[in-house]
């Protein structure tokens, strides 16, 4: 098994913490609802594709994206995968710029005391987990990049993948797809959101326990 190299944090400059705060706010979705600050929100900057009108008949016009409607098989899958590229490119580009300013080191130093005892992963994984709350594609791409750069090892990768897999893109999916049900909730919308977040940690902790027991030899 290929092991991760030691990630040297060293001295973290104040600008690195500012870069980390920017990254957290950028991927958290907290700025999406603000009139001016949404210009610094990941989903806002990712945007959306324009609609192409599909004329079914004179009285029925349905708007679709360039992916179209009714596609299937490898060709439909290719177009769907093609639509993911802009968000992944934007996420990796912003991460690369903020890494230059020390955001990864700041995340490692600040989040390590939290994530290490709970999930057993380095603090820099916090950025990946926060990103996954908005975009599962960007979170997956950042996980791969962290492993390719040896910031994390194979076991770390499996644990954070388990965290991301359950309820991936939680915030976007909850308010976009689940918005139809919000009016029927008998509790505040924040309660199921917090419950899902807790269960993501429960699932990842369960996977960590399994890796440290049944599959311990595979990661030695």
SULPE-V376115 format. One record per residue. N is the residue number from 1. RES is the residue in one letter. PSI is psi as a letter, one per 20 degrees, with the letter a starting at -180 (NA if undefined). OMEGA is omega as a letter, one per 40 degrees, with the letter a starting at -180 (999 if undefined). Layout:
BEGIN
n=<N;N>
res=<RES;RES>
psi=<PSI;PSI>
omega=<OMEGA;OMEGA>
END
This chain:
BEGIN
n=<1;2;3;4;5;6;7;8;9;10;11;12;13;14;15;16;17;18;19;20;21;22;23;24;25;26;27;28;29;30;31;32;33;34;35;36;37;38;39;40;41;42;43;44;45;46;47;48;49;50;51;52;53;54;55;56;57;58;59;60;61;62;63;64;65;66;67;68;69;70;71;72;73;74;75;76;77;78;79;80;81;82;83;84;85;86;87;88;89;90;91;92;93;94;95;96;97;98;99;100;101;102;103;104;105;106;107;108;109;110;111;112;113;114;115;116;117;118;119;120;121;122;123;124;125;126;127;128;129;130;131;132;133;134;135;136;137;138;139;140;141;142;143;144;145;146;147;148;149;150;151;152;153;154;155;156;157;158;159;160;161;162;163;164;165;166;167;168;169;170;171;172;173;174;175;176;177;178;179;180;181;182;183;184;185;186;187;188;189;190;191;192;193;194;195;196;197;198;199;200;201;202;203;204;205;206;207;208;209;210;211;212;213;214;215;216;217;218;219;220>
res=<X;X;X;X;X;X;X;X;X;X;X;X;X;X;X;X;X;X;X;X;X;X;X;X;X;X;X;X;X;X;X;X;X;X;X;X;X;X;X;X;X;X;X;X;X;X;X;X;X;X;X;X;X;X;X;X;X;X;X;X;X;X;X;X;X;X;X;X;X;X;X;X;X;X;X;X;X;X;X;X;X;X;X;X;X;X;X;X;X;X;X;X;X;X;X;X;X;X;X;X;X;X;X;X;X;X;X;X;X;X;X;X;X;X;X;X;X;X;X;X;X;X;X;X;X;X;X;X;X;X;X;X;X;X;X;X;X;X;X;X;X;X;X;X;X;X;X;X;X;X;X;X;X;X;X;X;X;X;X;X;X;X;X;X;X;X;X;X;X;X;X;X;X;X;X;X;X;X;X;X;X;X;X;X;X;X;X;X;X;X;X;X;X;X;X;X;X;X;X;X;X;X;X;X;X;X;X;X;X;X;X;X;X;X;X;X;X;X;X;X>
psi=<p;p;q;q;r;p;o;o;g;b;p;p;q;h;h;h;h;g;h;g;g;g;g;g;h;g;i;h;j;h;i;h;i;p;g;g;i;i;i;k;p;g;h;g;h;h;b;r;q;r;p;o;p;o;o;g;a;h;i;o;p;p;p;r;a;i;h;a;p;j;r;r;b;h;g;h;h;g;h;g;h;h;i;i;g;g;g;g;g;g;g;h;g;g;g;g;g;h;h;h;j;j;h;g;g;g;g;g;g;g;i;g;i;g;h;g;h;g;i;j;q;q;h;i;i;h;h;g;g;g;h;h;h;g;o;h;g;h;g;g;h;h;g;g;g;h;g;h;j;k;h;q;a;h;g;g;g;g;g;h;h;g;g;h;g;o;l;q;l;g;g;g;h;g;h;f;h;i;h;h;i;h;i;i;q;j;r;q;h;h;g;h;g;h;g;h;g;g;h;g;h;g;g;h;g;g;h;g;g;g;h;i;f;h;k;g;h;i;j;NA>
omega=<i;a;i;i;i;a;a;i;a;a;a;a;i;i;i;i;i;i;i;i;i;a;a;i;a;a;a;a;a;a;a;a;a;a;a;a;i;i;i;i;a;a;i;a;i;i;a;i;i;a;i;a;i;a;i;i;a;a;a;i;a;a;i;i;i;i;i;a;i;i;i;i;a;a;i;i;i;i;i;i;i;a;a;a;a;a;a;i;a;a;a;i;i;i;a;i;a;i;i;a;i;a;a;i;i;i;i;a;a;a;a;i;i;a;a;a;a;a;a;a;i;a;a;i;i;i;i;a;i;i;a;i;i;a;i;a;i;i;i;a;i;i;i;a;i;i;a;a;i;i;a;i;a;a;i;a;a;a;a;i;i;i;a;a;a;i;a;a;a;a;a;a;a;a;i;a;a;a;i;a;a;a;a;a;i;i;i;a;a;a;i;i;i;i;i;i;i;a;i;i;i;i;a;i;i;i;i;i;i;a;a;a;a;a;a;a;a;a;i;999>
END
